[in-house]
């Protein structure tokens, strides 16, 4: 028994799941003592290889034999979460918590389920309970920071992340959260992403973000110039495009909404468009080099102004979406 | 003093200001009208109006930095303020508006089921 346990542990540590599964299946019905342990290893191995349906199948089997094992129920909840079956996940973790209410890990799973359900108040309540039981785990603090951030407690959330990073400067999750939510300067973002890639060079998300920042600095001046030229042509021939003028506010709005996916990208364009329009309402006759420079100046000022204002626009947009979602839920 | 100014969350302050501006202006303008009824100078009425807005914003900001302030609560507070204001208008005992404002301020400070505290834990 001990030898089997050790072998399974070694295979698990080495991430040799095929061999682990083979060994576990061979010994599954050999003794009742080790059956639960073997089931657990099988479920986790299937989870780690991404075969969630099979993992769920073995969860059901093991729960048929051992219905009151909270750990298996928590694994079941995790599998349901991966399969986007959130109601079932919630039900499983509630059952696990009924059996054992003193395990912080279960509250963490519950909190994550609530996160997926966009119920951040309940997510915060769950993670609070987890932290009351165990405040040494940094993961719990990071989830707490995320819950606080979603509930508009940005300042406290940022302080928590800073504390976590002071304690463990190479915590990749904390670095990820910091660069995603608490860093507004692209250069700072870039340095965090670089250190993240140093820790995990194959992280595709970080690579993508870093590439975006790199491209932003590389192409934005050219794109801005292009927009100015297009706007210049548009406005010098504005009598031909006069019918489009009344649609301009909608264009700004559309640009803002598109920009909210990555708001940095569209700000210069919106600024230029608004700059030209503001200028033209004041001086409608002709356009010379000096006017052209004035437009560039106004656009730059507007750019900085909108950089400051745009996060509010996004925040109110998110609030509106949240409200609409809530309304739909209430309708159902 | 400097620490206090530096610790202000301006984003929240602006949001709070606009979220409660309507109800604050409703009561503020009423108080300033009352002041002019008593033949007090115009500037006094103005101060009363600004003071009401500042008071409401201050109370709401204190609440916002302590706990989560749901959007529906802000709507509720504004609606409650309006209903109370209408009620007082119907009784025609206009001084009751002071009590109505106190009720509104208590409503802002009311801890609803979703108003979860911004609780943090020491890293053990």
Contacts between the chains, C-beta under 8 A, distances in Angstrom:
chain1	res1	chain2	res2	distance
A	121	B	68	6.9
A	121	B	114	4.9
A	121	B	116	5.3
A	124	B	68	7.8
A	124	B	116	5.2
A	125	B	116	6.6
A	128	B	119	5.9
A	131	B	121	4.4
A	132	B	121	7.7
A	134	B	124	7.7
A	135	B	121	4.8
A	135	B	122	6.3
A	135	B	123	6.6
A	135	B	124	4.0
A	136	B	123	7.5
A	136	B	124	4.1
A	138	B	123	7.1
A	141	B	121	7.0
A	141	B	123	6.1
A	144	B	120	6.9
A	144	B	121	7.1
A	148	B	118	5.8
A	148	B	120	7.6
A	151	B	68	4.1
A	151	B	116	6.6
A	151	B	118	7.4
A	152	B	12	7.3
A	152	B	64	7.6
A	152	B	68	6.2
A	152	B	69	7.1
A	153	B	68	6.9
A	153	B	118	4.1
A	154	B	9	7.7
A	154	B	11	7.6
A	155	B	9	5.6
A	155	B	65	7.8
A	156	B	118	4.8
A	156	B	120	5.7
A	159	B	120	7.4
A	160	B	120	5.9
A	163	B	123	5.9
A	164	B	123	7.0
A	167	B	123	5.8
A	311	B	11	7.8
A	312	B	11	7.4
A	312	B	14	7.5
A	312	B	15	7.9
A	315	B	15	8.0
A	319	B	71	5.7
A	322	B	71	7.5
A	323	B	71	6.2
